[in-house]
Amino acid sequence: MNNESLIAKTLKSVFFRKATGKAGRYASNASRLMELVSEVAGKLKHVGFKGNLAEFQGSVRLLIRMVQAYSSGAYRTLPWKSLVSIVAVLIYFVSPIDLIPDFLPVIGITDDVALVLWLIKTLGDDIAKFSEWEKNEKTINIG
């Protein structure tokens, strides 16, 4: 199964549709967003991504920072549709039962990785704007 067909199957799956259904409710509730961020961070630690998956882990951490900045009110220029997409992907990521169940060694996270990388590519402009904002914030806070 190539990456494109895996992403297409994941996006059409009942599991992703359920995550998308929850995403709007999560996105409008700061405390639920922070709970989700905590769950995602916990799963990243638990799974312990290495090697080629280091890029994936960095991408998930970027999504976490975007959600945290939005939730705190520090960064509100993220379009609602993009926020809901990020939240849906993170909900899917923390769910142990999805298109390829996470309890299957190694292969269980394949759909999660494909979905996160697809999202990063899809939201390229929003991510670039956030990264620029984040860089400027660090410069302001340091200087």
Long-range contacts (C-beta under 8 A, 24 or more apart in sequence): 3-114, 6-110, 6-111, 6-114, 7-114, 7-115, 7-118, 9-99, 10-92, 10-98, 10-99, 10-111, 10-114, 10-115, 11-115, 13-98, 13-99, 15-92, 15-95, 15-97, 15-98, 15-99, 16-88, 16-92, 16-98, 16-99, 16-115, 19-88, 19-89, 19-91, 19-92, 19-95, 20-84, 20-88, 22-87, 22-88, 22-91, 23-84, 23-85, 23-87, 23-88, 23-91, 24-84, 26-87, 26-91, 27-80, 27-83, 27-84, 27-87, 30-71, 30-72, 33-67, 33-68, 33-70, 33-71, 33-87, 34-68, 34-71, 36-67, 36-87, 36-90, 36-91, 36-94, 37-64, 37-67, 37-68, 37-71, 37-90, 39-94, 40-64, 40-90, 40-93, 40-94, 43-93, 43-94, 47-109, 53-113, 56-113, 56-116, 56-117, 59-116, 59-117, 59-120, 60-90, 60-93, 60-116, 62-120, 62-127, 62-130, 62-131, 63-89, 63-90, 63-116, 63-119, 63-120, 64-90, 65-130, 65-134, 66-127, 66-130, 69-130, 69-133, 69-134, 74-137, 75-130, 75-133, 75-134, 77-129, 77-133, 78-126, 78-130, 79-126, 82-123, 82-126, 85-119, 85-122, 85-123, 86-119, 86-123, 89-115, 89-116, 89-119
